[in-house]
Amino acid sequence: MVNIILLAGLVATTLAADLPTQPSSALAYSPPYYPSPRIDGGGDWKAAYQRAKAFVDQLTLTEKVNLTTGTGWQSDNCVGNVGTIPRLNFPSLCMQDSPLGIRFGTYSSAFPAGMNAAMTWDRELMYLRGLAMGEEFKGKGVNMALGPVAGPLGRHPEGGRNWEGFSADPMLTGVGMFETVKGMQDAGVIATAKHYIGNEQELFRQVGEGRQWGFNITESLSSNIDDRTMHELYLWPFADAVRANVGAIMCSYQQVNNSYGCANSKLLNGLLKDELDFQGLVMSDWSAQHSGVASALAGLDMSMPGDVTFNSGDSYFGGNMTMAVLNGSLPIWRVDDMATRIMSAYYFTHQDKNFPETNMNSWTTDDYGYLRYYSKEHYGLVNKQVDVRGQHHKIIRELSAKANILLKNSGVLPLTGKEKQIALFGSDAGETPYGPNGHPDRGGNDGTLAMGWGSGTANFPYLVTPLEAIKAKALQLGQVVQSVLDDYAYSQIKDTARQASVCLTFVSADSGEGYIDVDGNRGDRKNLTLWHNGDDLIKTVASTCKNTVVVIHSVGPVLLEEWIDHPNVTAVLFAGLPGQESGNSLTDVLYGAVNPSGRLPFTIAKHREDYGVKLTNSSTVAVPQQDFTEGLFIDYRHFDKNEITPRYEFGYGLSYTTFKYSHLKIRRLADPAGYKPAKGMQAKNDAVSKKLDPADYLFPKDFSSWKVGNFIYPYIKSVSDVKQGSYPAPKGAYDTSAQPVPAAGGAPGGNPSLYENVYEISVVVTNTGKKAGEEVVQVYLETGLADDPKIVLRQFEKVMLRVGESKTVKVKLNRRDLMRWSVVKQDWTCTEGKKVVHVGCSSRQFALSANLA
Ligand code: NOJ
């Protein structure tokens, strides 16, 4: 059953909680939201905005257009570049992947994936990872780094790019976004939160890819998301990114409620720029733009990589935007706003001072090459091979070690160092025969897995394999080391395993971006099982080895049921995607230098069906529809609601020590019901349009002498092409009158009173074991309302405790933590009902609970 609530022009779809039926996709409709809100320097943005405005004020129309438009795929050094402003000596801005380091970089680091950052549940490490990555991007002269990721969030456990992001929980992802954005931008690079929004699977995100797999689709998949789910689940971590002052947001390929992510006025103008008061720029994902004026009016600010399709030589923006302004279909104030948003992000991160020139190139790792790679022009020094790694290997190793999640341990870990013979099994223990960068964009899995595939990758400067690191350690200790890396050499495996004191068995599961198919996995995983018959490998080892320790390198949850209860499987570590220091960080944990303190950022189920939601992996219709009928109930919320026992629940993870919780106290800091809806009007749009002479924007006379092939330019061909008139536009798109501030808006991240702390929770945690270690104190909220998840994560804190030590851990809950989105009021609202706070070490192991009063 679907309720359609019609409200002052807004259509909001809510799912009645007790009637879980299929909404008719035809109802998935995205309401228009115009005009596009202009940047106003709110929050911390005043100084940057003022400088940006002054800068943009002196620009000609074509110079402004140049800031908004990419120069075309492979036309410049980076995966995306905008045009230059030669008159002011203003260089091209460079946008470069990825969320875990510099894609195509040389002498740069391969950081652990976003998922591993989330696995640490450690805010400081998340920040430091962001800072270190930011330093590297800046060192290469990259203006905008294309990360972090909060879409996909993880609706589907098979989602190909879940590992690029953080967690299937919005709160944990929100913290990952916040800390990463802060870190990156503190280093002076503009962070790009992506993919906004609802980009939960790879298949059907783009028509071309879908067709390549034989599906006769005409438009991208539509993620059909109701208003409440949008606010409380998918938008939540983006709100945190905006609150952290993220400078850029990348809109996604697929449609949301049957309107493309990069032309969806409700998402861009409405939620992002009005409600969240986002002050930065919206850039398109690469070729995710499908219109010119319509996208601009809907809130798109930058076209990436600029051309309509890769290397087409034409653009929806570029000269067409100049034309649109001249013929009256696009108001100049919208172009000014785009340029001002771009320049505000630039000034906000202080890129006007000592920012290095881009000194890397995406299309070759050689020193010399074509700057205009596609057209093979401008040959010269393109890679200065600047070593930007600094001491980042330390944070990489520390974070990866602390990300390790100990799933099972019968006491065999940590290793004592006195085991006589260590054996390692599986291709995942060693190096791929092609070298760590041997598969383009890491599209292969035949050695140890340390990142997934696609654009979310970086080149490895080196990759320390588990075999190398463990061998080095074992040799120091005088242990014997044997290894069989062929996953199928069962007879050698059994023989070796029989003699070993401990059998470290390495297994993996990989996924990535949809343009690469690895072994039938078209980005998304085709199943949740281990690759290379990992289950059989483990069972073979365990058949002759009484001490089988399994290490899993994986992009997300995998099914463990075939062997998890096997008595010879004595310990299991989930290591995720650890990046370049893989083997070292693992050795730190195996030998006990680091006490594992990772916790699951998703649920590990017993069976695939237990997750409920399914990928849309076929389509008989021209426009695939994906109805998010489960609403808020993904991952642990679904398991709780349906009383399904997972194998390992969200938040779970063991330690080499034990902890005790006591003295739970709750202190009220402010009135939880004291939320104040924002009021008033935004400033009037006082833009004056000067009369522009089309003749000023023609291709320059000497153009043929410097033209670059397939490059996107901002000029028009002929004055007679400019046909002024009245063009159709969405209602209100040209409106320059003052607009009301949305009740839920008023400052970057949304209404400031949402973020006022209202309760302080304190609890005493004691290390009751025999080893120093870190505990992740998790705070869950239960509202008791039938249409809410049973519990939701609302806070966490990681704390280090020596043996016997006790510490008081204090965390705060703010109003947003306690409120719900009302589709009727179009605002956050307090709910009735007794709220209970549960504190413990996972989403199913609560040590203490108390009422919120
Ligand atoms: C497409 C991917 O979806 C996006 O994440 C990436 O930043 C761009 N390509 C540029 O490579």
Residues whose N, C-alpha, C, O or C-beta is under 5 A from the ligand:
A	BS01	NOJ	V79 D97 L146 D285 W286 S455
